[in-house]
């Protein structure tokens, strides 16, 4: 992770604390269990996020974002295939996004955010925004996503 990534992580943690989110850092055992369960490698920036912050404490922040802990992060089809509500994620074509894991959402699942994870560490772990049957790539790493969230939130939406 770059110095900028570490700096952004501190800013993200501060943002969560200002929103009165309870911080419950993960540990290496939980990360290993996740990686073993899904046969993926978590990139360093996302791993550091789980070890330092690990979600917004199952709370929606004042800005209506919620970031999931590693124990709540799931494959896209596990999280959204049976979603009932608005938008209708049941119409999403899950082909081609099988390795995307939902790690957060905005405005009570109006938008969901997913990270593409692979068996081997990759320099690029694309971040997806999803809304019903629509999705697009909004960043090439979790660090880039955090930068957007903190500094250019208007670029996150579909």
LOGU-196563 format. One record per residue (C-alpha): residue number from 1; residue in three letters; z, x, y. Coordinates in steps of 0.2 Angstrom, whole numbers. Example, Ala and Ser with C-alpha at 12.3 -4.5 7.8 and 13.67 -1.06 7.14 Angstrom:
! LOGU-196563
1 ALA 39 62 -22
2 SER 36 68 -5
***
This chain:
! LOGU-196563
1 UNK 0 0 0
2 UNK -4 7 17
3 UNK 8 9 31
4 UNK 1 -6 39
5 UNK 4 -16 23
6 UNK 22 -11 23
7 UNK 23 -15 41
8 UNK 16 -32 38
9 UNK 28 -35 24
10 UNK 42 -32 35
11 UNK 35 -44 48
12 UNK 32 -57 34
13 UNK 50 -56 29
14 UNK 56 -58 47
15 UNK 44 -73 48
16 UNK 52 -81 33
17 UNK 70 -77 39
18 UNK 66 -84 56
19 UNK 61 -100 47
20 UNK 78 -100 38
21 UNK 69 -97 21
22 UNK 81 -89 8
23 UNK 74 -73 1
24 UNK 77 -70 -17
25 UNK 68 -54 -22
26 UNK 60 -52 -39
27 UNK 63 -37 -51
28 UNK 52 -27 -62
29 UNK 57 -37 -78
30 UNK 50 -53 -70
31 UNK 34 -44 -65
32 UNK 32 -37 -82
33 UNK 35 -53 -90
34 UNK 22 -62 -79
35 UNK 9 -48 -82
36 UNK 12 -49 -101
37 UNK 11 -68 -101
38 UNK -6 -68 -92
39 UNK -12 -51 -97
40 UNK -15 -45 -79
41 UNK -10 -31 -68
42 UNK -2 -36 -51
43 UNK -9 -25 -37
44 UNK 4 -14 -28
45 UNK 4 -24 -12
46 UNK 7 -41 -21
47 UNK 20 -32 -32
48 UNK 29 -25 -17
49 UNK 29 -43 -9
50 UNK 37 -50 -25
51 UNK 50 -36 -26
52 UNK 55 -37 -7
53 UNK 52 -56 -3
54 UNK 46 -66 -18
55 UNK 42 -82 -9
56 UNK 49 -94 4
57 UNK 64 -99 -7
58 UNK 55 -115 -13
59 UNK 55 -121 5
60 UNK 41 -126 16
61 UNK 42 -116 32
62 UNK 42 -123 49
63 UNK 23 -120 50
64 UNK 21 -130 34
65 UNK 17 -115 23
66 UNK 25 -112 7
67 UNK 24 -96 -3
68 UNK 29 -96 -21
69 UNK 40 -84 -31
70 UNK 33 -75 -45
71 UNK 41 -87 -57
72 UNK 31 -102 -49
73 UNK 15 -93 -47
74 UNK 3 -100 -60
75 UNK -16 -99 -65
76 UNK -26 -111 -55
77 UNK -29 -123 -69
78 UNK -11 -124 -73
79 UNK -6 -128 -55
80 UNK -20 -139 -49
81 UNK -30 -147 -64
82 UNK -18 -162 -65
83 UNK -14 -163 -47
84 UNK -13 -181 -41
85 UNK -14 -184 -22
86 UNK -24 -179 -7
87 UNK -34 -169 -9
88 UNK -40 -172 -26
89 UNK -40 -155 -35
90 UNK -46 -164 -51
91 UNK -64 -162 -44
92 UNK -63 -143 -43
93 UNK -75 -134 -54
94 UNK -63 -121 -62
95 UNK -78 -111 -69
96 UNK -78 -94 -61
97 UNK -60 -95 -54
98 UNK -51 -94 -71
99 UNK -42 -78 -66
100 UNK -36 -85 -49
101 UNK -17 -88 -48
102 UNK -10 -100 -35
103 UNK 4 -91 -25
104 UNK 6 -104 -10
105 UNK 1 -119 -1
106 UNK -1 -126 16
107 UNK 4 -144 22
108 UNK 11 -150 5
109 UNK -5 -144 -5
110 UNK -18 -149 8
111 UNK -23 -131 5
112 UNK -18 -120 -9
113 UNK -20 -101 -9
114 UNK -24 -91 -24
115 UNK -26 -72 -29
116 UNK -38 -66 -41
117 UNK -30 -55 -54
118 UNK -37 -44 -68
119 UNK -32 -34 -83
120 UNK -34 -18 -74
121 UNK -28 -14 -56
122 UNK -42 -17 -44
123 UNK -43 -12 -26
124 UNK -50 -29 -22
125 UNK -40 -44 -27
126 UNK -49 -58 -18
127 UNK -38 -72 -10
128 UNK -45 -89 -11
129 UNK -41 -105 0
130 UNK -44 -121 -10
131 UNK -45 -139 -3
132 UNK -49 -152 -16
133 UNK -66 -147 -24
134 UNK -69 -134 -11
135 UNK -64 -116 -10
136 UNK -69 -100 -1
137 UNK -64 -82 -1
138 UNK -53 -78 15
139 UNK -47 -60 11
140 UNK -50 -46 -1
141 UNK -32 -42 -4
142 UNK -14 -49 -2
143 UNK -12 -37 13
144 UNK -27 -44 22
145 UNK -20 -62 19
146 UNK -3 -58 26
147 UNK -12 -50 41
148 UNK -22 -66 43
149 UNK -6 -77 41
150 UNK 4 -67 54
151 UNK -10 -63 67
152 UNK -25 -74 65
153 UNK -19 -91 56
154 UNK -34 -100 63
155 UNK -46 -90 52
156 UNK -37 -96 36
157 UNK -43 -114 35
158 UNK -59 -121 27
***
